[in-house]
């Protein structure tokens, strides 16, 4: 796993994946998707994508997010977003992904939501 583009916190079936992105290259994106697939295969059902350390997301990351949400739901789980800042929020709004993803101010709110669902 790369410490350069994300950090992982795991607690049973709950994963918090903190993205630390400025510009994601194709290889890094593939690594992110592969890591996510492993988490799902290992039984992760509740996933938080934490954007608190991310200032910008590209179309590559948007595509990965949709892939991750689809995989999580197919496995009977859920994926939510937290810590979304201005530019990231703007991209999500422009692409209407803000209507597809549950978005929370911080990890605590996201985790509380996932634990109740």
N, C-alpha and C positions, 0 to 999 in steps of 0.2 A: 504494500500500500504506500502511496505517496503522501508525505507530510506536506508537500508543497501546494496541493490543490484542495485537500480536504482533511478533516480530523473526524474520528469516529468515537462515539461514546455508546456503549452497548449495555443494556440491562434486560436480560431475559429476551422477550420478544419485541423489545423497544430499542430502536436505533435512532441516535441523533447524529446526522451527517452534516457537519459544519463545513460549508464550501468557502474556500479562500481563493477567490478567482478574480483576476483582472482580465486575462485573455487566455482562453482555453484552446489548446492545439488539439488536433484530431486524436493523437495518441493518448493524450490525457483524458479526453472524453471517452474513448474506448475503455480505458482503465477504470474510469468512474462507473460506467455501465456494467462492466464485468464484476467490480466489487459489489455493486448493488445487487446483481443477480445472485452472487454468493450469499449475501445476507438473506435474500428471499428464500433461497434453497435451504438455508440453515434454520428457517422458521421465523424470521422477523416478520411481524404482522403490523407493527406500529412504527412508522418512520416519519421523522421530522427532518426536512431539509432546512437547515439554518443558514440564512443569508446575511447574518449580522456582520460577517467579515468579508462581504462581497460588495463591490462597488458597481459592477457592470456584468450583465450576462449577454452572451451572444446567441445567435440562432442555434448553434450547436448545443448549447446548454438547454435551451428551450425544448429542443427535440428530445434530449435525454430525460428531461423532467416528465414529458408526456409518456415516454417509454416506461419510466420508473413508476408512474402512477398506474399505468395499465397493468404492469407486472404485479404490483402490490395488490390491486383489486382482484386480479385473476387468482391470486394466492389467498384471497379472503381477508386481506389486510387493508390498510389505508396509509396514505402519504399526505402530509400537510406541510405547509411552509411557515417559517417564522423569521423574524428579524429582517423583513424586507424593507430596504431603504429606497430613497427617492428614485434613482435611475432604474433600479430593478423593478420597483412598483410601476413605473411608467411603461416599461417594456411589457410587463404582464398585462397592464390595462390595454395598451395598443393592440396586443395580440389576443385579447379577450380571455387569456388564461387565468385572469383574476376571477373569472366566473366558474372555472373548472376546479381550481385548487382552493381548499380552505386555507386562509392566511391568518396568522396570529402575530401579535406584537412581539412576543418573546417565546423562548423555549418552554418556560413554565406553563404558560397558557396552552401551548400546543400539546405538551405532554398531558396536562390535565384533561384536555379534550379527548385525546386518544385513549386514555385510561378509562374514560366514561363510555366510550363507544364500543 
